[in-house]
Amino acid sequence: MDTIWTRPDRGSRGPVPQHSRAEIVAAAVVLADAGGLSAVSMRAVASALSTGAGSLYRYLSSRDDLLDLMSDAVLTELPLDRPLTGDWLDDLVEVAREQLALYRRHPWLTEAARRGAFGPRAVNYFERCMAIMAPLPAAASTKMETMGVLTGVVSLFAQPVPGNPPPGDPAAEERKRASAAQLFSLVDPQAHPHLTAAFTSPAQPPAASDLFERTVRSVLRGLLTP
C-alpha cells in the first residue's frame, strides 16, 4: 500500500534538498500548536523555512501527507518504553494519561487523527497497548476496539470545555465558576428541585480519583472483563 511512509524522503528530480522531511514536519507542528490546523498550509510552512512553497512538493505530494506525518511525529512524545507495573488496568490508565497530556500539548491532534492514517509510531503505540492487554482473555478484536474507544475518551477530555479545564489554568477555572454561577441564577427551587438540592448540598470531600481516571477505568473494565 502506497503511503507517505513507504515513499522516499524526497523525489529523485530537482536540485539538492535544502531541508529534510523532519524539518518540514517540525515547522508545521509549531504552526499548528500556535494556530491550529488552519494555520498549516504549504505556503505557511515554506515561509517558516524561508523557502518557496513549490519546493516542499519535492518531499510531499500534498498537504494531507504533511498532516499524516505531523500526527505520527508527535507520538514520539509518548514514553512507550516506560517499565510496566504488571497490572493491566493501571498500565492502560497511565497510557491514557500520557495520551491526554499529548493531546493537550497539541490541541490540533484530535482533528488530525480523524484522518485515520497510521504511521510507524502509531503502530508502536498499538503494540504497547496490545502488550499490556496480552494477559487478558478478551478477543483480539475486542482489544483493538478498546484502543479506539480509549482514544475517543481521551479526545473528549482533551477538549477545552468549561467543565473540563486544563489543569493549572486559572482562567479556565474562573470560567468554570462563572458558568456554574450563571446556571445557578436560572434555577427555580420549585421547578428544579433536584438541581437546587445539588447546588445547595454541603461540599463533599474530593473523590479518591479524578473524573478522567474514573471514566477510563470504568470503560476499560466494561470492555475487557466479563
N, C-alpha and C positions, 0 to 999 in steps of 0.2 A: 504494500500500500504506500502510495506516494504521500509523504508529509514533509513539513519543513525540516524535521529531524533526520529524514533519510536523504536529503539533498546536500550537496557540498556547501560549505560556508559561503561561497561566492561563485558567481558564474565564471566560466573559463575565458570569456572575452572581456575586453576593456582594459583600461590602464591598471597599474599596480594599485591594490586597495589602500585607501587612506585609513580606514577604520576596520575593526573586527566586528563580527556579528554581535559579540558580547558587549562591545562598547555602544553599539546602536541600541540594544535592548536596555542597557543601563540608563542611557539618556531618556529613553521612552518611559521607564519606570519613574524617574524623577519627575517628568512632566505629569504623569498620571497621579502620582502622590500629591502633587500640588494642585492640580485642576481637574482630576477625573479623566475618564477615557476620552471625553470630548476634546481634551487638550492634546491628545495624541494623534497627530497627523504626520504623514511622511514629510511634509514641508516643515512642520514644527520641530521634528526630531532632527532633520537635516540642519536646520538653523542652529539648534543647540550644539551641533557638532561642527559648525562653520563649514558646511559643505552644501552642495546642491541636492535637491530632493531626488533628482533623476539618478544620482549616484547610488542611492540606497537600493534601487532595484537590481543592482548587481549582487546584492546579498539576500533580498527578499522579493517575492513575486507580488506581494500585496500587503495592505495594512493588516489583513486578517492573520497573515503569517507572523507579523510583529506582535499582535495581541496574544497569539498562542505561545510565542517564545517568552513574552513577559510573564504570563501566568505560570509557566513552568519554572522560569528563572527564580522567582521569589520563593519558590518552595525550598530552595537551598537554606532558607532561614529556619526550617523545621529541624529540630535536633533529633533526627531519626536514629542516631547512634547512642542515645541515652540508655543506660542499663535498665532493663525491665525489672519490676518487682516480683513477678510471678503471679500476681493477682490480675487476671484479665480485665476485670472491671476498673480497678484503679488505673491500670496502664492505659486503657482506652479513654478514660476521663482525662488523663494527662495529655494524651494526643489531642483530644478535643480542645483543651485549654490552650495548647500550643497553636492549634489551628485558629482559634478565636483571636489570639494575640496577633497572628499573622494578618488576618482579615481586617483587624482594626488598624494595623500599621499601613495597610494598603486597601483602603475602602473600595477601590475600583475592582478589586479581585472578585468580589461576588458577581458583578456583572460580567466580567470577562470569563469566569469559569462556566457560565451558562452555555458557552460555545461548545463545550463537551469535547474539546481537543486535548488528548492526554499525551504528555511528553515523558521523557525518561525519569524525571524527578517525581512526577505523579505516579509512575509505576513503582518507584521505590517507596512512596508513601503507602500505596495499596499493599505492597509486600509486607511492610511494617505492621499494618493493621491485621493482615491475614495471619502473620506470625503470632501476634498477641491472641488471636481467636483460635489458634490451632488446637488447643486442648478441648475446645467445646464441641459437642456432638452435632451442633446445627449443620445443616446442609451448606455446601459451598455457595449456592445461590443465595441463601439467606444471609450469609456473611457479606456477600457483595452488596446485597440490598441494604444491609445495615450501614455500610460505609456511605452509601448515598444518602440515607436518612440522617446519619450523623452530620454530614456536610450541610444538609438542609437546616438542621437545628443550629449549627454554628453560624450559618449565614443569617438566620433570623436574629440571633443575639448580637451579631456584629452591626446590625442596622442602628444608626444613631437616632433612636426614637426617645421621647421624653421619659418613658417608663423604663428604659434600659440605658442610662447614661454611661459613657465610658468611665472606667474607674479613675478617680483623681481629677475629674474635670469639674471645677467649682461652678462654671457657667451652666453646665448640663444639670448639675444637682439643683441649682436655683430654678432652672426651667421646669424641672420635675415638681418642685414645691409649688411654683406658680400655677402649674397645670392642675395640681391637686386642689389648690385653693379655689381656682376658677370652677372646677367641678362641684366642690362643696357648696359654692354660692348658689348653685342651681337646684340643690337637693331640698325637697319639701318633706318634712317629717311625716306628713300624712300620706303622701303619695309614694314616698320612697323609704319605708321603714327599715328595710334591710340595709340600704346604703347609709342611712342615718346611724344605725347601730354600728356599722363598720367604721364610720368616721369618728364616732364618739366613744368607742370602746377604749379601755385602758391600753396603753402601749404594751406590746408583748416583747419578751426577750428575743433577740435575733435568732434566726434558725441556725442549726448547727452547721449547715452548708448553704451556700448561696443558691439562688434560683437556677442559674446555669447548671451547676453541678447536679442539683436535684433532678432537673429535667433530663440531662444526659444519662444519669444513672437509671432513671425510670424507663427511658426509651430503650436503652441497651438491654436491661433485664427483660423487658417485654418482648423484644425481638429475638433474643438469643437463649433464653432459658424457658423450659417447659412451663 
